[in-house]
């Protein structure tokens, strides 16, 4: 069981962020038995977390401010609260500029919510 941001979890998330399609299934499978907040957040965002269970588990296991902020960012994204999302992601990335998962979340959010020019 993955319980923290182990090297294995970090590698898997970096594969996901880099666009490795096999990592999508691996993240979802890994989240079933994981207590790693970052992995649970990634799985929630990939799946849409329609029942809220993944983010609830991430919240339960988020022991650090960084993890709690990441869960809040993901919740705002999933809830479609763009203003809250923008404020939270900016604060999080200002505090944790090395958080590539948060940067990936911000990019995904912008891609989904930026109107296409015609």
ZIPE-V609552 format. One record per pair of residues at least 24 apart in sequence whose ideal C-beta (glycine too) atoms are under 6 Angstrom apart, sorted by sequence separation. I is the first residue (numbers start at 0). GAP is how many residues later the second one is. D is the distance in Angstrom with one decimal. If there is no record, write none. Layout:
I;GAP;D / I;GAP;D
This chain:
36;24;5.2 / 36;25;4.5 / 34;26;4.5 / 8;27;4.9 / 12;29;5.9 / 40;29;5.4 / 44;29;5.8 / 48;29;5.9 / 8;30;5.2 / 36;30;4.1 / 43;30;5.7 / 65;30;5.5 / 0;32;4.9 / 1;32;4.3 / 2;32;4.6 / 3;32;5.9 / 76;32;5.4 / 4;33;5.8 / 40;33;4.6 / 1;34;4.8 / 37;63;5.5 / 16;83;5.8 / 16;87;4.5 / 12;88;5.6
